[in-house]
Amino acid sequence: MYKDEASQLDAMIRYIKVNKLVSSLNRHDWAGFARSYNGPDFAKNQYDLKLLQAYKFIK
């Protein structure tokens, strides 16, 4: 896949920018980001709630 963590992070950042997901993150719109990134079944796996928990943990 990618040769190291830095390459993986760079790819993720580029994906977020190209797919115009930065505004969702800036607004803390976890559901909007998860829907765009993971697809319409994002709620089934609670990706939005996992993002919220991760944000609260690192904040």
mmCIF file of the N, C-alpha and C atoms, coordinates in Angstrom:
data_MODEL
# 
_entry.id   MODEL 
# 
loop_
_atom_site.group_PDB 
_atom_site.id 
_atom_site.type_symbol 
_atom_site.label_atom_id 
_atom_site.label_alt_id 
_atom_site.label_comp_id 
_atom_site.label_asym_id 
_atom_site.label_entity_id 
_atom_site.label_seq_id 
_atom_site.pdbx_PDB_ins_code 
_atom_site.Cartn_x 
_atom_site.Cartn_y 
_atom_site.Cartn_z 
_atom_site.occupancy 
_atom_site.B_iso_or_equiv 
_atom_site.pdbx_formal_charge 
_atom_site.auth_seq_id 
_atom_site.auth_comp_id 
_atom_site.auth_asym_id 
_atom_site.auth_atom_id 
_atom_site.pdbx_PDB_model_num 
ATOM 1   N N  . MET A 1 1  ? 0.831   -1.176 0.000  1.00 0.00 ? 1  MET A N  1 
ATOM 2   C CA . MET A 1 1  ? 0.000   0.000  0.000  1.00 0.00 ? 1  MET A CA 1 
ATOM 3   C C  . MET A 1 1  ? 0.877   1.241  0.000  1.00 0.00 ? 1  MET A C  1 
ATOM 4   N N  . TYR A 1 2  ? 1.265   1.720  1.165  1.00 0.00 ? 2  TYR A N  1 
ATOM 5   C CA . TYR A 1 2  ? 2.157   2.873  1.272  1.00 0.00 ? 2  TYR A CA 1 
ATOM 6   C C  . TYR A 1 2  ? 3.401   2.444  2.016  1.00 0.00 ? 2  TYR A C  1 
ATOM 7   N N  . LYS A 1 3  ? 4.497   3.125  1.734  1.00 0.00 ? 3  LYS A N  1 
ATOM 8   C CA . LYS A 1 3  ? 5.771   2.673  2.296  1.00 0.00 ? 3  LYS A CA 1 
ATOM 9   C C  . LYS A 1 3  ? 5.939   2.995  3.776  1.00 0.00 ? 3  LYS A C  1 
ATOM 10  N N  . ASP A 1 4  ? 5.240   4.025  4.266  1.00 0.00 ? 4  ASP A N  1 
ATOM 11  C CA . ASP A 1 4  ? 5.387   4.382  5.675  1.00 0.00 ? 4  ASP A CA 1 
ATOM 12  C C  . ASP A 1 4  ? 4.187   5.213  6.133  1.00 0.00 ? 4  ASP A C  1 
ATOM 13  N N  . GLU A 1 5  ? 4.173   5.538  7.420  1.00 0.00 ? 5  GLU A N  1 
ATOM 14  C CA . GLU A 1 5  ? 3.055   6.287  7.990  1.00 0.00 ? 5  GLU A CA 1 
ATOM 15  C C  . GLU A 1 5  ? 2.928   7.672  7.381  1.00 0.00 ? 5  GLU A C  1 
ATOM 16  N N  . ALA A 1 6  ? 4.048   8.325  7.097  1.00 0.00 ? 6  ALA A N  1 
ATOM 17  C CA . ALA A 1 6  ? 4.010   9.669  6.513  1.00 0.00 ? 6  ALA A CA 1 
ATOM 18  C C  . ALA A 1 6  ? 3.328   9.644  5.146  1.00 0.00 ? 6  ALA A C  1 
ATOM 19  N N  . SER A 1 7  ? 3.611   8.627  4.358  1.00 0.00 ? 7  SER A N  1 
ATOM 20  C CA . SER A 1 7  ? 2.976   8.496  3.046  1.00 0.00 ? 7  SER A CA 1 
ATOM 21  C C  . SER A 1 7  ? 1.478   8.240  3.187  1.00 0.00 ? 7  SER A C  1 
ATOM 22  N N  . GLN A 1 8  ? 1.103   7.433  4.151  1.00 0.00 ? 8  GLN A N  1 
ATOM 23  C CA . GLN A 1 8  ? -0.312  7.147  4.417  1.00 0.00 ? 8  GLN A CA 1 
ATOM 24  C C  . GLN A 1 8  ? -1.036  8.427  4.832  1.00 0.00 ? 8  GLN A C  1 
ATOM 25  N N  . LEU A 1 9  ? -0.432  9.196  5.733  1.00 0.00 ? 9  LEU A N  1 
ATOM 26  C CA . LEU A 1 9  ? -1.032  10.447 6.187  1.00 0.00 ? 9  LEU A CA 1 
ATOM 27  C C  . LEU A 1 9  ? -1.156  11.434 5.036  1.00 0.00 ? 9  LEU A C  1 
ATOM 28  N N  . ASP A 1 10 ? -0.124  11.546 4.213  1.00 0.00 ? 10 ASP A N  1 
ATOM 29  C CA . ASP A 1 10 ? -0.156  12.441 3.061  1.00 0.00 ? 10 ASP A CA 1 
ATOM 30  C C  . ASP A 1 10 ? -1.287  12.062 2.108  1.00 0.00 ? 10 ASP A C  1 
ATOM 31  N N  . ALA A 1 11 ? -1.461  10.782 1.866  1.00 0.00 ? 11 ALA A N  1 
ATOM 32  C CA . ALA A 1 11 ? -2.535  10.320 0.982  1.00 0.00 ? 11 ALA A CA 1 
ATOM 33  C C  . ALA A 1 11 ? -3.906  10.668 1.561  1.00 0.00 ? 11 ALA A C  1 
ATOM 34  N N  . MET A 1 12 ? -4.065  10.512 2.859  1.00 0.00 ? 12 MET A N  1 
ATOM 35  C CA . MET A 1 12 ? -5.340  10.829 3.504  1.00 0.00 ? 12 MET A CA 1 
ATOM 36  C C  . MET A 1 12 ? -5.639  12.317 3.412  1.00 0.00 ? 12 MET A C  1 
ATOM 37  N N  . ILE A 1 13 ? -4.647  13.147 3.658  1.00 0.00 ? 13 ILE A N  1 
ATOM 38  C CA . ILE A 1 13 ? -4.835  14.594 3.570  1.00 0.00 ? 13 ILE A CA 1 
ATOM 39  C C  . ILE A 1 13 ? -5.218  14.995 2.151  1.00 0.00 ? 13 ILE A C  1 
ATOM 40  N N  . ARG A 1 14 ? -4.542  14.439 1.166  1.00 0.00 ? 14 ARG A N  1 
ATOM 41  C CA . ARG A 1 14 ? -4.883  14.740 -0.230 1.00 0.00 ? 14 ARG A CA 1 
ATOM 42  C C  . ARG A 1 14 ? -6.311  14.296 -0.547 1.00 0.00 ? 14 ARG A C  1 
ATOM 43  N N  . TYR A 1 15 ? -6.708  13.135 -0.058 1.00 0.00 ? 15 TYR A N  1 
ATOM 44  C CA . TYR A 1 15 ? -8.070  12.640 -0.281 1.00 0.00 ? 15 TYR A CA 1 
ATOM 45  C C  . TYR A 1 15 ? -9.092  13.607 0.318  1.00 0.00 ? 15 TYR A C  1 
ATOM 46  N N  . ILE A 1 16 ? -8.844  14.057 1.531  1.00 0.00 ? 16 ILE A N  1 
ATOM 47  C CA . ILE A 1 16 ? -9.757  14.981 2.203  1.00 0.00 ? 16 ILE A CA 1 
ATOM 48  C C  . ILE A 1 16 ? -9.873  16.283 1.423  1.00 0.00 ? 16 ILE A C  1 
ATOM 49  N N  . LYS A 1 17 ? -8.758  16.811 0.945  1.00 0.00 ? 17 LYS A N  1 
ATOM 50  C CA . LYS A 1 17 ? -8.779  18.066 0.189  1.00 0.00 ? 17 LYS A CA 1 
ATOM 51  C C  . LYS A 1 17 ? -9.471  17.904 -1.160 1.00 0.00 ? 17 LYS A C  1 
ATOM 52  N N  . VAL A 1 18 ? -9.103  16.877 -1.907 1.00 0.00 ? 18 VAL A N  1 
ATOM 53  C CA . VAL A 1 18 ? -9.661  16.657 -3.248 1.00 0.00 ? 18 VAL A CA 1 
ATOM 54  C C  . VAL A 1 18 ? -11.174 16.439 -3.186 1.00 0.00 ? 18 VAL A C  1 
ATOM 55  N N  . ASN A 1 19 ? -11.638 15.763 -2.156 1.00 0.00 ? 19 ASN A N  1 
ATOM 56  C CA . ASN A 1 19 ? -13.062 15.461 -2.022 1.00 0.00 ? 19 ASN A CA 1 
ATOM 57  C C  . ASN A 1 19 ? -13.820 16.501 -1.203 1.00 0.00 ? 19 ASN A C  1 
ATOM 58  N N  . LYS A 1 20 ? -13.171 17.632 -0.951 1.00 0.00 ? 20 LYS A N  1 
ATOM 59  C CA . LYS A 1 20 ? -13.801 18.776 -0.274 1.00 0.00 ? 20 LYS A CA 1 
ATOM 60  C C  . LYS A 1 20 ? -14.433 18.402 1.072  1.00 0.00 ? 20 LYS A C  1 
ATOM 61  N N  . LEU A 1 21 ? -13.670 17.665 1.865  1.00 0.00 ? 21 LEU A N  1 
ATOM 62  C CA . LEU A 1 21 ? -14.145 17.244 3.182  1.00 0.00 ? 21 LEU A CA 1 
ATOM 63  C C  . LEU A 1 21 ? -13.590 18.106 4.308  1.00 0.00 ? 21 LEU A C  1 
ATOM 64  N N  . VAL A 1 22 ? -12.730 19.060 3.973  1.00 0.00 ? 22 VAL A N  1 
ATOM 65  C CA . VAL A 1 22 ? -12.114 19.910 4.995  1.00 0.00 ? 22 VAL A CA 1 
ATOM 66  C C  . VAL A 1 22 ? -13.179 20.686 5.762  1.00 0.00 ? 22 VAL A C  1 
ATOM 67  N N  . SER A 1 23 ? -14.174 21.220 5.054  1.00 0.00 ? 23 SER A N  1 
ATOM 68  C CA . SER A 1 23 ? -15.196 22.020 5.729  1.00 0.00 ? 23 SER A CA 1 
ATOM 69  C C  . SER A 1 23 ? -15.992 21.184 6.729  1.00 0.00 ? 23 SER A C  1 
ATOM 70  N N  . SER A 1 24 ? -16.249 19.933 6.403  1.00 0.00 ? 24 SER A N  1 
ATOM 71  C CA . SER A 1 24 ? -16.955 19.060 7.361  1.00 0.00 ? 24 SER A CA 1 
ATOM 72  C C  . SER A 1 24 ? -16.143 18.904 8.640  1.00 0.00 ? 24 SER A C  1 
ATOM 73  N N  . LEU A 1 25 ? -14.847 18.719 8.495  1.00 0.00 ? 25 LEU A N  1 
ATOM 74  C CA . LEU A 1 25 ? -13.988 18.575 9.675  1.00 0.00 ? 25 LEU A CA 1 
ATOM 75  C C  . LEU A 1 25 ? -13.918 19.875 10.465 1.00 0.00 ? 25 LEU A C  1 
ATOM 76  N N  . ASN A 1 26 ? -13.801 20.999 9.764  1.00 0.00 ? 26 ASN A N  1 
ATOM 77  C CA . ASN A 1 26 ? -13.728 22.292 10.453 1.00 0.00 ? 26 ASN A CA 1 
ATOM 78  C C  . ASN A 1 26 ? -14.998 22.592 11.236 1.00 0.00 ? 26 ASN A C  1 
ATOM 79  N N  . ARG A 1 27 ? -16.138 22.144 10.727 1.00 0.00 ? 27 ARG A N  1 
ATOM 80  C CA . ARG A 1 27 ? -17.425 22.365 11.406 1.00 0.00 ? 27 ARG A CA 1 
ATOM 81  C C  . ARG A 1 27 ? -17.726 21.287 12.445 1.00 0.00 ? 27 ARG A C  1 
ATOM 82  N N  . HIS A 1 28 ? -16.842 20.321 12.558 1.00 0.00 ? 28 HIS A N  1 
ATOM 83  C CA . HIS A 1 28 ? -17.065 19.165 13.434 1.00 0.00 ? 28 HIS A CA 1 
ATOM 84  C C  . HIS A 1 28 ? -18.332 18.418 13.030 1.00 0.00 ? 28 HIS A C  1 
ATOM 85  N N  . ASP A 1 29 ? -18.567 18.374 11.729 1.00 0.00 ? 29 ASP A N  1 
ATOM 86  C CA . ASP A 1 29 ? -19.707 17.648 11.165 1.00 0.00 ? 29 ASP A CA 1 
ATOM 87  C C  . ASP A 1 29 ? -19.269 16.210 10.918 1.00 0.00 ? 29 ASP A C  1 
ATOM 88  N N  . TRP A 1 30 ? -19.229 15.450 11.992 1.00 0.00 ? 30 TRP A N  1 
ATOM 89  C CA . TRP A 1 30 ? -18.714 14.081 11.924 1.00 0.00 ? 30 TRP A CA 1 
ATOM 90  C C  . TRP A 1 30 ? -19.583 13.199 11.037 1.00 0.00 ? 30 TRP A C  1 
ATOM 91  N N  . ALA A 1 31 ? -20.896 13.391 11.098 1.00 0.00 ? 31 ALA A N  1 
ATOM 92  C CA . ALA A 1 31 ? -21.794 12.589 10.261 1.00 0.00 ? 31 ALA A CA 1 
ATOM 93  C C  . ALA A 1 31 ? -21.583 12.914 8.783  1.00 0.00 ? 31 ALA A C  1 
ATOM 94  N N  . GLY A 1 32 ? -21.447 14.191 8.462  1.00 0.00 ? 32 GLY A N  1 
ATOM 95  C CA . GLY A 1 32 ? -21.211 14.581 7.069  1.00 0.00 ? 32 GLY A CA 1 
ATOM 96  C C  . GLY A 1 32 ? -19.906 14.026 6.537  1.00 0.00 ? 32 GLY A C  1 
ATOM 97  N N  . PHE A 1 33 ? -18.856 14.106 7.351  1.00 0.00 ? 33 PHE A N  1 
ATOM 98  C CA . PHE A 1 33 ? -17.564 13.566 6.929  1.00 0.00 ? 33 PHE A CA 1 
ATOM 99  C C  . PHE A 1 33 ? -17.652 12.054 6.751  1.00 0.00 ? 33 PHE A C  1 
ATOM 100 N N  . ALA A 1 34 ? -18.222 11.377 7.743  1.00 0.00 ? 34 ALA A N  1 
ATOM 101 C CA . ALA A 1 34 ? -18.315 9.912  7.691  1.00 0.00 ? 34 ALA A CA 1 
ATOM 102 C C  . ALA A 1 34 ? -19.156 9.456  6.506  1.00 0.00 ? 34 ALA A C  1 
ATOM 103 N N  . ARG A 1 35 ? -20.236 10.174 6.216  1.00 0.00 ? 35 ARG A N  1 
ATOM 104 C CA . ARG A 1 35 ? -21.091 9.819  5.079  1.00 0.00 ? 35 ARG A CA 1 
ATOM 105 C C  . ARG A 1 35 ? -20.301 9.937  3.774  1.00 0.00 ? 35 ARG A C  1 
ATOM 106 N N  . SER A 1 36 ? -19.546 11.025 3.636  1.00 0.00 ? 36 SER A N  1 
ATOM 107 C CA . SER A 1 36 ? -18.767 11.238 2.412  1.00 0.00 ? 36 SER A CA 1 
ATOM 108 C C  . SER A 1 36 ? -17.615 10.246 2.293  1.00 0.00 ? 36 SER A C  1 
ATOM 109 N N  . TYR A 1 37 ? -16.976 9.928  3.400  1.00 0.00 ? 37 TYR A N  1 
ATOM 110 C CA . TYR A 1 37 ? -15.801 9.057  3.370  1.00 0.00 ? 37 TYR A CA 1 
ATOM 111 C C  . TYR A 1 37 ? -16.169 7.573  3.337  1.00 0.00 ? 37 TYR A C  1 
ATOM 112 N N  . ASN A 1 38 ? -17.159 7.188  4.149  1.00 0.00 ? 38 ASN A N  1 
ATOM 113 C CA . ASN A 1 38 ? -17.491 5.767  4.304  1.00 0.00 ? 38 ASN A CA 1 
ATOM 114 C C  . ASN A 1 38 ? -18.719 5.320  3.522  1.00 0.00 ? 38 ASN A C  1 
ATOM 115 N N  . GLY A 1 39 ? -19.469 6.255  2.972  1.00 0.00 ? 39 GLY A N  1 
ATOM 116 C CA . GLY A 1 39 ? -20.654 5.904  2.203  1.00 0.00 ? 39 GLY A CA 1 
ATOM 117 C C  . GLY A 1 39 ? -21.921 5.923  3.036  1.00 0.00 ? 39 GLY A C  1 
ATOM 118 N N  . PRO A 1 40 ? -23.040 5.607  2.405  1.00 0.00 ? 40 PRO A N  1 
ATOM 119 C CA . PRO A 1 40 ? -24.341 5.750  3.058  1.00 0.00 ? 40 PRO A CA 1 
ATOM 120 C C  . PRO A 1 40 ? -24.562 4.848  4.276  1.00 0.00 ? 40 PRO A C  1 
ATOM 121 N N  . ASP A 1 41 ? -23.798 3.798  4.414  1.00 0.00 ? 41 ASP A N  1 
ATOM 122 C CA . ASP A 1 41 ? -23.962 2.906  5.570  1.00 0.00 ? 41 ASP A CA 1 
ATOM 123 C C  . ASP A 1 41 ? -23.061 3.285  6.744  1.00 0.00 ? 41 ASP A C  1 
ATOM 124 N N  . PHE A 1 42 ? -22.553 4.526  6.744  1.00 0.00 ? 42 PHE A N  1 
ATOM 125 C CA . PHE A 1 42 ? -21.619 4.943  7.795  1.00 0.00 ? 42 PHE A CA 1 
ATOM 126 C C  . PHE A 1 42 ? -22.215 4.777  9.187  1.00 0.00 ? 42 PHE A C  1 
ATOM 127 N N  . ALA A 1 43 ? -23.517 5.040  9.325  1.00 0.00 ? 43 ALA A N  1 
ATOM 128 C CA . ALA A 1 43 ? -24.152 4.996  10.646 1.00 0.00 ? 43 ALA A CA 1 
ATOM 129 C C  . ALA A 1 43 ? -24.197 3.572  11.199 1.00 0.00 ? 43 ALA A C  1 
ATOM 130 N N  . LYS A 1 44 ? -24.270 2.608  10.304 1.00 0.00 ? 44 LYS A N  1 
ATOM 131 C CA . LYS A 1 44 ? -24.322 1.202  10.732 1.00 0.00 ? 44 LYS A CA 1 
ATOM 132 C C  . LYS A 1 44 ? -23.102 0.843  11.582 1.00 0.00 ? 44 LYS A C  1 
ATOM 133 N N  . ASN A 1 45 ? -21.963 1.398  11.219 1.00 0.00 ? 45 ASN A N  1 
ATOM 134 C CA . ASN A 1 45 ? -20.726 1.137  11.961 1.00 0.00 ? 45 ASN A CA 1 
ATOM 135 C C  . ASN A 1 45 ? -20.354 2.269  12.912 1.00 0.00 ? 45 ASN A C  1 
ATOM 136 N N  . GLN A 1 46 ? -21.237 3.233  13.037 1.00 0.00 ? 46 GLN A N  1 
ATOM 137 C CA . GLN A 1 46 ? -21.076 4.363  13.962 1.00 0.00 ? 46 GLN A CA 1 
ATOM 138 C C  . GLN A 1 46 ? -19.767 5.131  13.743 1.00 0.00 ? 46 GLN A C  1 
ATOM 139 N N  . TYR A 1 47 ? -19.392 5.303  12.465 1.00 0.00 ? 47 TYR A N  1 
ATOM 140 C CA . TYR A 1 47 ? -18.153 6.019  12.178 1.00 0.00 ? 47 TYR A CA 1 
ATOM 141 C C  . TYR A 1 47 ? -18.208 7.461  12.674 1.00 0.00 ? 47 TYR A C  1 
ATOM 142 N N  . ASP A 1 48 ? -19.383 8.089  12.591 1.00 0.00 ? 48 ASP A N  1 
ATOM 143 C CA . ASP A 1 48 ? -19.501 9.466  13.065 1.00 0.00 ? 48 ASP A CA 1 
ATOM 144 C C  . ASP A 1 48 ? -19.264 9.545  14.573 1.00 0.00 ? 48 ASP A C  1 
ATOM 145 N N  . LEU A 1 49 ? -19.785 8.599  15.311 1.00 0.00 ? 49 LEU A N  1 
ATOM 146 C CA . LEU A 1 49 ? -19.588 8.590  16.762 1.00 0.00 ? 49 LEU A CA 1 
ATOM 147 C C  . LEU A 1 49 ? -18.138 8.280  17.127 1.00 0.00 ? 49 LEU A C  1 
ATOM 148 N N  . LYS A 1 50 ? -17.501 7.427  16.352 1.00 0.00 ? 50 LYS A N  1 
ATOM 149 C CA . LYS A 1 50 ? -16.089 7.111  16.590 1.00 0.00 ? 50 LYS A CA 1 
ATOM 150 C C  . LYS A 1 50 ? -15.210 8.329  16.327 1.00 0.00 ? 50 LYS A C  1 
ATOM 151 N N  . LEU A 1 51 ? -15.551 9.111  15.296 1.00 0.00 ? 51 LEU A N  1 
ATOM 152 C CA . LEU A 1 51 ? -14.811 10.350 15.028 1.00 0.00 ? 51 LEU A CA 1 
ATOM 153 C C  . LEU A 1 51 ? -14.993 11.338 16.179 1.00 0.00 ? 51 LEU A C  1 
ATOM 154 N N  . LEU A 1 52 ? -16.220 11.471 16.664 1.00 0.00 ? 52 LEU A N  1 
ATOM 155 C CA . LEU A 1 52 ? -16.489 12.362 17.792 1.00 0.00 ? 52 LEU A CA 1 
ATOM 156 C C  . LEU A 1 52 ? -15.697 11.933 19.024 1.00 0.00 ? 52 LEU A C  1 
ATOM 157 N N  . GLN A 1 53 ? -15.693 10.654 19.321 1.00 0.00 ? 53 GLN A N  1 
ATOM 158 C CA . GLN A 1 53 ? -14.941 10.155 20.477 1.00 0.00 ? 53 GLN A CA 1 
ATOM 159 C C  . GLN A 1 53 ? -13.448 10.413 20.320 1.00 0.00 ? 53 GLN A C  1 
ATOM 160 N N  . ALA A 1 54 ? -12.923 10.200 19.127 1.00 0.00 ? 54 ALA A N  1 
ATOM 161 C CA . ALA A 1 54 ? -11.496 10.444 18.880 1.00 0.00 ? 54 ALA A CA 1 
ATOM 162 C C  . ALA A 1 54 ? -11.175 11.923 19.034 1.00 0.00 ? 54 ALA A C  1 
ATOM 163 N N  . TYR A 1 55 ? -12.059 12.771 18.530 1.00 0.00 ? 55 TYR A N  1 
ATOM 164 C CA . TYR A 1 55 ? -11.853 14.220 18.653 1.00 0.00 ? 55 TYR A CA 1 
ATOM 165 C C  . TYR A 1 55 ? -11.839 14.629 20.126 1.00 0.00 ? 55 TYR A C  1 
ATOM 166 N N  . LYS A 1 56 ? -12.809 14.156 20.890 1.00 0.00 ? 56 LYS A N  1 
ATOM 167 C CA . LYS A 1 56 ? -12.867 14.496 22.316 1.00 0.00 ? 56 LYS A CA 1 
ATOM 168 C C  . LYS A 1 56 ? -11.629 13.985 23.057 1.00 0.00 ? 56 LYS A C  1 
ATOM 169 N N  . PHE A 1 57 ? -11.125 12.830 22.669 1.00 0.00 ? 57 PHE A N  1 
ATOM 170 C CA . PHE A 1 57 ? -9.954  12.243 23.315 1.00 0.00 ? 57 PHE A CA 1 
ATOM 171 C C  . PHE A 1 57 ? -8.704  13.090 23.088 1.00 0.00 ? 57 PHE A C  1 
ATOM 172 N N  . ILE A 1 58 ? -8.520  13.590 21.855 1.00 0.00 ? 58 ILE A N  1 
ATOM 173 C CA . ILE A 1 58 ? -7.294  14.346 21.559 1.00 0.00 ? 58 ILE A CA 1 
ATOM 174 C C  . ILE A 1 58 ? -7.422  15.831 21.843 1.00 0.00 ? 58 ILE A C  1 
ATOM 175 N N  . LYS A 1 59 ? -8.633  16.313 22.040 1.00 0.00 ? 59 LYS A N  1 
ATOM 176 C CA . LYS A 1 59 ? -8.859  17.730 22.324 1.00 0.00 ? 59 LYS A CA 1 
ATOM 177 C C  . LYS A 1 59 ? -8.358  18.036 23.677 1.00 0.00 ? 59 LYS A C  1 
# 
